[in-house]
């Protein structure tokens, strides 16, 4: 992170509000964020809006490595937001479990 960038950190409540194998949408400042708990483990956060047609990524199907947009089946890597199916990538953020509390960190 350069000296001109700052990080925004948000505590969003219990990690348990996101069922395993699903995602949930949050607003962190003005940024829509989708947080996922895949069955393979871990927490992942991506920009919540598909760049193709604005689909709600938090409602997409989640596997161990990707989420599939529910509108047009574009597939995004949970790790870094890259799209494997021909549309623009989405931003990826840091999601952590701090003793059961969901913490999201955005770079601005």
NORFEN-V396725 format. One record per residue. N is the residue number from 1. RES is the residue in one small letter. PHI is phi in whole degrees, -180 to 180 (* if undefined). Layout:
N/RES/PHI, N/RES/PHI
This chain:
1/x/*, 2/x/-77, 3/x/-68, 4/x/-88, 5/x/-94, 6/x/-124, 7/x/-106, 8/x/-108, 9/x/-115, 10/x/-132, 11/x/-101, 12/x/-112, 13/x/98, 14/x/-67, 15/x/-60, 16/x/-64, 17/x/-71, 18/x/-107, 19/x/-62, 20/x/-61, 21/x/90, 22/x/-134, 23/x/-129, 24/x/-141, 25/x/-97, 26/x/-138, 27/x/-114, 28/x/-112, 29/x/64, 30/x/-101, 31/x/-98, 32/x/-76, 33/x/-126, 34/x/-106, 35/x/-113, 36/x/-122, 37/x/-124, 38/x/-66, 39/x/-60, 40/x/-76, 41/x/106, 42/x/92, 43/x/-127, 44/x/-137, 45/x/-132, 46/x/-132, 47/x/-58, 48/x/-80, 49/x/-118, 50/x/-66, 51/x/-71, 52/x/-70, 53/x/-144, 54/x/79, 55/x/-64, 56/x/-82, 57/x/-61, 58/x/-61, 59/x/-91, 60/x/-76, 61/x/-77, 62/x/-114, 63/x/-118, 64/x/-64, 65/x/-129, 66/x/-149, 67/x/-121, 68/x/-108, 69/x/-59, 70/x/-72, 71/x/-87, 72/x/-134, 73/x/64, 74/x/-70, 75/x/-114, 76/x/-119, 77/x/-67, 78/x/-68, 79/x/-71, 80/x/-140, 81/x/79, 82/x/-70, 83/x/-97, 84/x/-95, 85/x/-128, 86/x/97, 87/x/-117, 88/x/-64, 89/x/-73, 90/x/-115, 91/x/-68, 92/x/-113, 93/x/-125, 94/x/-92, 95/x/-123, 96/x/-135, 97/x/-105, 98/x/-104, 99/x/55, 100/x/92, 101/x/-104, 102/x/-78, 103/x/-122, 104/x/-114, 105/x/-125, 106/x/-109, 107/x/-93, 108/x/-119
